[in-house]
């Protein structure tokens, strides 16, 4: 199903396809469902009947049974709906839609991903995505090499071509990339160690919706997967802790769960400061005032502040500043100056990267 054009707008995504000879005479609904595997038959029929599928030079609305022919040009229109919006205390959040570019050449892009931007289209999140943003900009496929959770901001690597994607993906698979995250946590039974690590195994124990919650198991357990995170506490004030996390493995929710185990659940973490039921209330936009008061932030306070990777024969470090929403929270809650904090973080990050051996 050759895509001959993609156009991303704030409220609409348009993809244009060219029908090949092998699909000559096929029903329109069968053609779409063959290639758009994540769509149900009813979703395909609905989009056709609503006029979101256009066949060039064949005006009017089409039916699922409409025949398509070789070299027909089919335009698929997907419109943004309100389920992609984000709310906090009943108010619509104004999201940052344009990522900051930290590094770019002919092959690679490193961005500072804003919170709520997906790495790539998934589920209901089709519009505010890093790959989609740059595909619209460059009019070609952009490849995700690794991913960050939607709420997690920070350094994200994207490739402009398959060769670069393959090389950099192999660097991740061979454990040649080192990552560093900044976090804000509540002090809940933290033991006071400024440098510590956690090795609890991690994995989801339940199916269905609850698989989003990652459980932890003892190191000697056979459940879950092995995981290791190093932590450095940078600043403690009142009930709050600022720190850095250095994940050695890359398990789902690894930093958030390991921090929680050590009495440092992240501010804004609906799952691990809160619980699954609270997470669902926020997802369904029915969170209570008490839920909001506990979270304090609309998203979990985790930012991918730096990564080091081999690139074109050199070791490169790509760094991202503390994002504005976390800066504002720190200014309101703590006395440390952002410039002083940033300086402390940079020194610790450099020390870590200098110590890392391969």
C-alpha positions in Angstrom: 0.0 0.0 0.0 2.4 2.7 -1.2 2.0 6.0 0.6 2.6 8.9 -1.8 1.9 11.7 0.7 1.4 12.3 4.4 0.2 15.6 5.8 0.0 16.3 9.5 -2.0 19.2 10.9 -3.0 20.2 14.4 -6.5 18.6 14.0 -6.2 16.4 10.9 -3.9 13.7 9.5 -4.1 13.0 5.8 -2.5 10.0 4.1 -2.7 9.4 0.3 -2.3 5.9 -1.2 -1.8 4.6 -4.7 -3.7 1.4 -5.6 -1.4 -1.2 -7.2 -2.3 -3.7 -9.9 -2.6 -6.6 -7.4 -5.5 -4.8 -5.7 -7.5 -4.1 -9.0 -11.2 -4.7 -8.5 -11.0 -5.1 -4.7 -13.7 -3.8 -2.4 -12.7 -0.5 -0.7 -13.3 -1.8 2.8 -11.3 -5.0 2.2 -8.4 -2.9 0.8 -8.3 -0.6 3.8 -8.6 -3.4 6.3 -5.8 -5.4 4.7 -3.3 -2.7 5.4 -4.8 -1.0 8.4 -4.7 -4.0 10.6 -5.4 -2.2 13.9 -8.8 -1.0 12.6 -11.9 -3.2 13.1 -14.3 -3.9 10.3 -16.8 -1.5 11.8 -14.3 1.3 12.1 -13.4 1.0 8.5 -17.1 1.0 7.4 -17.8 4.0 9.6 -15.0 6.1 8.1 -16.1 5.2 4.6 -19.7 6.1 5.3 -18.7 9.4 7.0 -16.8 10.5 3.9 -13.3 10.3 5.4 -12.2 8.1 2.5 -11.9 10.0 -0.8 -11.1 8.4 -4.2 -9.6 11.0 -6.6 -11.8 11.9 -9.6 -14.7 9.8 -8.2 -16.8 12.4 -6.3 -19.4 11.8 -3.6 -19.4 9.4 -0.7 -18.4 5.8 -1.2 -19.7 2.6 0.2 -17.8 -0.3 1.8 -18.5 -2.3 -1.4 -17.1 0.4 -3.8 -14.7 -1.2 -6.2 -11.2 0.2 -6.5 -8.9 0.0 -9.5 -5.2 0.1 -10.4 -3.7 3.6 -10.0 -6.7 4.9 -8.1 -5.5 7.5 -5.6 -7.2 7.1 -2.2 -7.0 9.8 0.5 -7.6 8.7 4.1 -8.6 11.5 6.5 -8.2 11.0 10.3 -9.6 13.8 12.4 -8.4 14.6 15.9 -11.0 14.0 18.6 -11.3 15.2 22.2 -10.0 11.9 23.6 -6.5 13.1 22.7 -6.9 16.2 24.9 -5.3 16.4 28.4 -7.0 18.0 31.4 -5.9 19.1 34.8 -8.4 20.2 37.5 -11.1 20.3 34.8 -9.1 22.7 32.5 -7.8 21.8 29.1 -4.0 21.8 29.1 -2.1 23.8 26.5 0.4 21.3 25.2 3.8 22.0 23.6 3.4 20.7 20.0 6.9 21.6 18.7 9.9 19.7 20.2 13.2 21.4 20.7 15.9 20.0 18.5 19.1 19.2 20.4 21.1 17.8 17.5 20.5 17.1 13.8 22.4 16.1 10.8 21.5 14.2 7.5 20.9 10.9 9.4 19.9 11.6 13.0 17.7 13.8 15.0 17.9 14.2 18.8 15.0 16.1 20.3 13.8 17.1 23.8 10.4 15.5 23.7 7.7 17.6 25.4 5.5 15.9 27.9 2.4 14.3 26.4 4.0 13.9 23.0 4.0 10.2 22.0 7.2 8.8 20.4 5.1 7.3 17.5 1.4 6.8 16.8 -0.2 4.3 19.0 -3.7 3.5 20.1 -5.7 6.7 20.3 -2.7 9.0 20.1 -2.1 9.8 16.5 -1.4 13.5 16.3 1.0 14.8 18.9 3.8 12.3 18.0 7.5 12.8 17.5 7.7 10.7 14.3 4.6 12.2 12.8 5.8 15.8 13.5 9.1 15.2 11.6 7.5 13.1 8.8 5.2 16.0 8.1 8.2 18.4 8.1 10.4 16.3 5.9 7.8 14.4 3.8 9.4 11.1 4.4 9.5 8.3 7.0 11.2 9.0 10.3 12.2 6.0 12.4 11.9 5.8 16.2 14.9 4.1 17.7 13.8 3.9 21.3 10.8 5.4 23.1 9.8 7.5 26.1 6.4 7.3 27.9 4.0 10.0 26.8 4.3 11.9 30.1 8.1 11.5 30.3 9.9 14.4 28.6 13.4 14.7 27.4 16.1 13.4 25.0 14.7 11.1 22.3 16.6 9.8 19.3 15.0 9.5 15.8 16.5 8.4 12.5 16.0 9.9 9.1 16.8 6.7 7.2 16.7 2.9 7.7 20.5 2.5 7.8 20.9 5.0 10.7 17.9 3.4 12.5 19.5 0.0 12.2 22.9 1.2 13.4 21.6 3.1 16.4 19.1 0.4 17.3 22.0 -2.1 17.5 23.8 0.3 19.8 20.9 0.1 22.2 20.7 -3.7 21.8 24.4 -4.1 22.5 24.2 -1.9 25.6 26.4 0.8 24.2 24.0 3.7 25.1 23.8 5.2 28.6 20.9 7.2 29.7 20.2 9.6 32.6 16.9 10.9 34.0 16.1 13.8 36.3 13.2 13.2 38.8 11.2 14.9 41.5 10.0 12.5 44.3 8.2 12.5 47.6 10.2 11.4 50.6 8.2 8.5 51.8 10.4 6.3 54.0 13.5 7.0 52.0 16.5 5.7 54.1 18.7 8.7 53.5 21.3 7.1 51.2 22.3 9.7 48.6 23.8 7.0 46.3 22.0 3.7 46.0 20.8 1.1 43.4 17.8 -1.1 43.0 17.7 -4.6 41.4 14.2 -5.7 41.9 12.8 -7.8 39.0 9.9 -6.1 37.1 6.9 -7.4 35.2 3.1 -7.1 34.9 1.2 -9.8 36.9 -2.3 -9.2 35.5 -3.9 -9.2 32.1 -6.3 -6.7 30.5 -6.3 -3.1 31.6 -4.3 -3.8 34.8 -1.3 -5.0 32.8 -0.3 -1.3 32.7 0.7 -1.6 36.4 4.2 -3.1 36.7 4.9 -5.2 39.8 8.2 -5.8 41.5 9.8 -9.1 42.7 12.8 -10.0 44.7 16.1 -10.4 42.9 16.2 -14.1 43.5 12.6 -14.6 42.1 11.9 -16.2 38.8 9.0 -13.8 38.2 9.4 -10.7 36.0 12.6 -9.6 34.3 15.9 -8.5 35.7 16.3 -4.8 36.1 18.9 -2.4 37.6 18.8 1.3 38.3 21.4 3.5 39.9 20.2 6.6 41.8 22.0 9.8 43.0 20.1 12.2 45.2 21.0 15.8 44.4 18.8 18.0 46.7 16.5 17.3 49.7 14.1 20.0 51.0 11.0 19.4 53.1 9.1 16.4 51.9 10.7 16.5 48.4 13.8 15.0 46.8 15.5 15.9 43.5 17.7 13.4 41.9 19.1 11.5 39.0 18.4 8.0 37.9 20.7 5.9 35.6 18.8 2.9 34.2 21.2 0.1 33.3 18.4 -2.0 31.9 15.3 -0.7 30.0 12.2 -2.2 31.5 8.8 -0.6 31.4 8.3 1.9 34.2 11.7 0.8 35.6 12.7 4.1 37.2 9.3 4.9 38.6 8.9 1.5 40.2 12.5 1.3 41.6 12.1 4.8 43.0 8.8 3.9 44.7 10.3 0.7 46.2 13.0 2.9 47.9 10.4 5.3 49.4 10.7 7.9 46.6 7.5 7.8 44.5 7.6 10.4 41.8 5.5 13.5 42.1 2.6 13.3 39.7 2.8 9.5 39.3 -0.8 8.3 39.1 0.2 4.6 39.2 3.0 4.4 41.8 2.3 7.4 44.0 -1.4 6.7 43.5 -2.7 3.4 42.4 -4.5 1.7 39.5 -7.9 3.0 40.4 -6.6 6.6 40.6 -4.9 6.2 37.3 -8.2 5.1 35.8 -10.0 8.1 37.3 -7.5 10.5 35.7 -7.8 8.6 32.4 -11.6 8.9 32.5 -11.4 12.6 33.6 -13.2 11.9 36.8 -10.3 12.4 39.2 -11.3 14.0 42.5 -9.9 17.1 44.2 -8.0 14.8 46.6 -6.5 13.0 43.6 -5.2 16.3 42.2 -3.9 17.5 45.5 -1.9 14.3 46.0 -0.4 14.4 42.5 0.4 18.1 42.5 1.6 17.9 38.8 -0.4 16.9 35.8 2.2 14.3 34.8 4.9 12.3 36.5 8.0 14.3 37.2 10.5 12.4 35.1 12.7 13.9 32.4 15.3 12.2 30.2 18.0 14.7 30.8 20.9 13.2 28.9 22.1 10.2 26.9 25.5 9.1 25.7 25.8 7.0 22.5 28.5 6.1 19.9 27.8 8.0 16.7 30.0 8.0 13.5 33.1 6.9 15.4 32.7 9.3 18.4 31.1 9.1 21.8 28.4 11.8 21.8 26.6 13.2 24.8 23.2 14.8 24.1 21.7 16.9 27.0 18.3 18.5 27.6 17.6 21.2 30.2 15.0 20.8 32.9 11.6 21.5 31.2 9.6 24.5 32.1 6.8 22.7 33.9 9.2 21.1 36.3 11.1 24.3 36.7 7.9 26.1 37.7 7.1 23.4 40.2 10.6 23.7 41.8 10.4 27.5 42.0 7.0 27.2 43.8 8.0 24.5 46.2 11.7 24.8 46.9 14.4 27.4 47.5 17.1 26.0 45.3 17.9 28.2 42.2 17.3 26.5 38.9 20.8 27.6 37.7 22.4 26.1 40.7 20.4 22.9 40.3 21.2 22.6 36.6 24.9 23.1 37.4 24.8 20.3 40.0 23.0 18.0 37.6 25.5 18.6 34.8 28.5 17.8 37.1 26.9 14.6 38.3 26.0 13.5 34.8 29.5 14.2 33.5 30.9 12.2 36.4 28.7 9.3 35.6 29.5 9.2 31.9 33.2 9.5 32.7 33.0 6.5 35.0 31.0 4.3 32.7 33.2 1.6 31.1 32.2 -0.7 28.3 
